[in-house]
Amino acid sequence: MNIVISLNKIKIIKYIRETIIMTKSDLIASLAAKENLTDKQATDVIKLIFDGFAGTLKNNGRIEIRGYGSFSVREYESYTGRNPRTGKNIEVKPKRLPFFKVGRDLKEMVDG
């Protein structure tokens, strides 16, 4: 199955093991072409968005994009794990990890 993302006469296709991947560079190129921006301007816009997302999550905030989904931080307590290579038990420290919950519109778009 071939899928082509076409924005203002630019076609972006990346195949890695039959999976299509859109990278940050592809996103910048698409934004620059669609909005008639220089690569530097498009890079600055994408960087501003991603830095804003990261800063919000770092401060334990939540990001909600209606129809697309929401990003939040989940906190995990410490636990005893097992090193698969050696079989020894190890103590895993508590951690905070980003979590994405897909929105209804995106879910329907992908499934439909």
N, C-alpha and C positions, 0 to 999 in steps of 0.2 A: 504494500500500500504506500503510495507516495502522497505526501502532504506538502504543499508549498504555501508559505506565508508570503503574501505579496503586498508590499506597501509602496505606493508611488513608483511603480516600475522596478522595484528592487525585490529580488527573490532570495530568500534566505533558506537554505537547505543544509542541514548537517545530519549525517547518518553515522551513528556509532552503533555497531551491532544491530542494525535495523531499528534503532530508536532515534527519533528526531529530538534534538536538543537545541534550545535557544540559550545562548550564553549572554553574559553581561555586554560583551562587545557587540553582539548581534542586536541587542536591545538599544544600545547607543546608536548604532548605524541606522536602525529603523526610525528612531526618534528624530535623528538629524535629517533623514530623507523626508519624512512625513511633515515635519514642521519647518523645513528649510533652515535648519540650524547648522552651525559649524560643528565639527566633531568635538571641539573643546567645549562649546556651549552645551551640547547634548551630554557629554561626559559630566559636566558640572551639575546638570539637572539630575541625572541618575545618581551621582554621588550624594547629592543633597537628600534625595529620597531615601537611599539606603542608609546613610548616616543617621537620618532622623528615625528610621525604623530601629536601628541598632541602639541608639541612645534611649529611645522610649522603652525598649525591652530591658536594657541594662538597668534602668531605674524602676523596674518591676511594673511598667505600664502595659497597656494593651492597645493593639492596633486593629481597627475594624474597617474593612473595606466592603461596603454593602454589596451583596450579590457575589462577591469573590470569596471572602472568608475573613478569619481573624487570626492574629498572632498573639500569643501570650507566653508567659514564662511558667513552667511547671517546676516545682521544687521536689527533689527526691532526697529522702533521708539516707543515712549511711547504712550499709548492709555488708554481710560477709559473702564474698563471691569466690569463685574458683578460677585459678589460672589454668586455661585449657592445655597449655604446653607442659606445665610441670605437675598439675593436679593439686598444687598447694592452695590452701585457703588464704585469701587476702581480704583486707578490710577496704571497702570502697567508700571514699569520702562522700559526704553530702554534696549534691550538685544542683544547679539550676540550668535548665535547658529550654530553648525555644520550642514552642508547640504551635502547629497550624491546624485550624479547624476549617474545613472547606464550607463555603456558603452554598445555599440551595440553588441559586442561579448557575453557578459554575458546575455544580454537581450534575444538574440537568443538561447543561451544555455539553459536557463531556460524555455523559451517558446516552444522550438523545441522538 
